[in-house]
Amino acid sequence: MLLRLPTSVSEARGHLADGAVPVGGATLVWATWQRDGFPAQALSLRELPEANVLGREELGGAVVLHRIDERVPEVLRRAAGSVGTGAVRRAATVGGNIAGSSLRCLLPAALVLEARAKVLTADGVYETDFAEVLAKRPVLLSLRWRTPVASAYRKLPGEPGGPPPLVVASALHALGGDRYRLCVAVRDGYEVLSESTECGADPREPLRALRATPVGEVAAAWETVQSQVVELTGR
């Protein structure tokens, strides 16, 4: 297998056009390749500057999870810190976790931040939503968002060998005056649900609205949703 390490977007596009397969951090694909056979070419973005940004409102797809720190919102930092072991976090990448994994531990955090994805294909670079990222699994160059007022994240204990642990993520975005948009996402098994509602400082208002949505129907997550809404509106 030939590993391609492009240093420019045009070079990366060329490798994709030639059939190179994105490798991410290789934490998930390696075992599959050992079982099914290695591709002729693999593509890593670890040398591509556009995929290695780490700032207040942007995160590159090639950034390994253990590098994610206080520069990003709490919900995204806690999500990254909850993935696997320290060894996994030193290898796993943002893009591999969201676009190349069925677990998608970072997806609830990205959704409540209302992030947009910048993706790379052989035809070029463009910005899109996560529905397209999950459906088409393009190469994820970076995430961009606007800083929320506050955010929260919790991964509940899971059963060994069972489905992925339940995850609840939330973020509060300023709308102006005393009004906010509250975004909540729940990972239930392999499915991720997200909802948003406008609110003020009274947590009862958004909780009533959320209770009537699919997020409110996930009984195992509702207590955590309630506690996060109370915490965020109380800030």
Residue pairs with C-beta under 8 A, 6 or more apart in sequence:
1 33
1 38
1 39
1 40
1 41
1 42
2 40
2 41
2 42
3 23
3 41
3 42
3 44
4 12
4 15
4 20
4 41
4 42
4 43
4 44
5 44
5 46
5 47
6 12
6 14
6 15
6 43
6 45
6 47
6 48
7 47
7 48
7 49
8 48
9 48
9 50
9 120
9 125
9 141
12 43
12 45
12 48
12 120
12 139
13 120
13 121
13 122
13 123
13 124
14 122
15 41
15 43
16 43
16 120
16 121
16 122
16 139
17 122
18 41
19 39
19 40
19 41
20 39
20 41
20 42
20 43
21 39
21 41
21 42
21 43
22 42
22 43
22 45
22 95
22 99
22 100
22 139
23 29
23 42
23 43
23 44
23 96
24 92
24 93
24 95
24 96
24 97
24 99
24 100
25 64
25 91
25 92
25 93
25 96
26 91
26 96
27 84
27 88
27 91
27 92
27 96
28 96
28 100
28 101
29 96
29 100
33 39
43 139
44 62
45 51
45 52
45 60
45 61
45 62
45 93
45 95
45 139
45 141
46 52
46 62
48 62
48 141
50 60
50 118
50 141
50 142
51 60
51 61
51 62
51 63
51 95
51 141
51 142
52 60
52 62
52 63
53 59
53 60
53 63
53 142
54 60
54 63
54 67
54 68
54 69
54 71
54 72
55 71
55 72
56 71
56 72
56 147
57 144
57 145
57 146
57 147
58 142
58 143
58 144
58 145
59 68
59 72
59 76
59 94
59 142
59 143
60 94
60 141
60 142
61 93
61 94
61 95
61 98
61 99
61 139
61 140
61 141
61 142
61 143
62 93
62 94
62 95
63 93
63 94
64 89
64 90
64 91
64 92
64 93
65 80
65 81
65 83
65 88
65 89
65 90
65 92
65 93
65 94
65 97
66 80
66 86
66 89
66 90
68 76
68 77
68 80
68 81
68 94
69 77
70 77
73 109
73 113
73 145
73 147
73 148
73 151
73 171
74 150
74 151
74 152
74 153
75 109
75 112
75 113
75 148
75 151
75 152
75 153
75 169
75 170
75 171
76 106
76 109
76 110
76 113
76 151
76 153
78 109
78 152
78 153
78 154
79 105
79 106
79 108
79 109
79 153
79 155
79 167
79 169
80 89
80 94
80 105
80 106
81 89
82 105
82 153
82 155
83 89
83 92
83 97
83 105
83 106
84 92
94 106
94 140
94 143
95 139
95 140
95 141
97 103
97 104
97 105
97 106
98 104
98 106
98 107
98 110
98 117
98 130
98 133
98 140
99 133
99 134
99 137
99 138
99 139
99 140
100 137
102 190
103 164
103 190
104 134
104 187
104 192
105 155
105 164
105 167
105 187
107 130
107 134
107 185
107 187
107 192
108 153
108 167
108 168
108 169
108 185
108 186
108 187
108 192
108 194
109 151
109 153
109 169
109 185
110 117
110 130
110 143
110 145
111 130
111 169
111 183
111 185
111 192
111 194
112 148
112 151
112 169
112 170
112 171
112 183
112 184
112 185
112 194
113 143
113 145
113 146
113 148
113 151
113 171
113 183
114 145
114 146
114 171
114 173
114 183
115 130
115 143
115 144
115 145
116 127
116 128
116 129
116 143
116 144
116 145
117 127
117 128
117 129
117 130
117 132
117 133
117 140
117 141
117 142
117 143
118 125
118 126
118 127
118 140
118 141
118 142
118 143
118 144
119 125
119 126
119 127
119 128
119 132
119 133
119 138
119 139
119 140
119 141
120 138
120 139
120 140
120 141
121 138
121 139
125 141
127 144
128 138
132 138
133 140
146 173
148 171
148 172
148 173
149 172
149 173
149 174
149 180
149 232
149 235
150 171
150 172
150 231
150 232
150 235
151 169
151 170
151 171
151 172
151 232
152 169
152 170
152 171
152 228
152 231
152 232
153 167
153 168
153 169
153 170
154 167
154 168
154 169
154 224
154 228
155 165
155 166
155 167
156 165
156 166
156 167
156 168
156 220
156 221
156 224
157 165
158 164
158 165
158 166
163 189
163 190
164 187
164 189
164 190
166 186
166 187
166 188
166 218
166 220
166 221
166 224
167 185
167 186
167 187
168 184
168 185
168 186
168 221
168 224
168 225
168 228
169 184
169 185
169 186
170 182
170 183
170 184
170 185
170 225
170 228
170 229
170 232
171 182
171 183
171 232
172 180
172 181
172 182
172 183
172 232
172 233
172 235
173 180
173 181
173 182
173 183
174 180
175 181
175 198
178 200
178 201
179 198
179 199
179 200
180 198
180 199
180 200
180 233
181 196
181 197
181 198
181 199
182 196
182 197
182 198
182 199
182 206
182 210
182 229
182 232
182 233
183 194
183 195
183 196
184 194
184 195
184 196
184 210
184 215
184 225
184 228
184 229
185 192
185 193
185 194
185 195
185 215
186 192
186 193
186 194
186 215
186 218
186 221
186 225
188 218
188 220
188 221
193 214
193 215
193 218
194 215
195 210
195 213
195 214
195 215
197 205
197 206
197 209
197 210
198 206
199 205
199 206
199 209
199 233
200 233
201 233
201 234
202 233
203 226
203 229
203 230
203 233
203 234
206 229
206 233
207 225
207 226
207 229
210 216
210 225
210 229
211 222
215 221
215 225
216 222
216 225
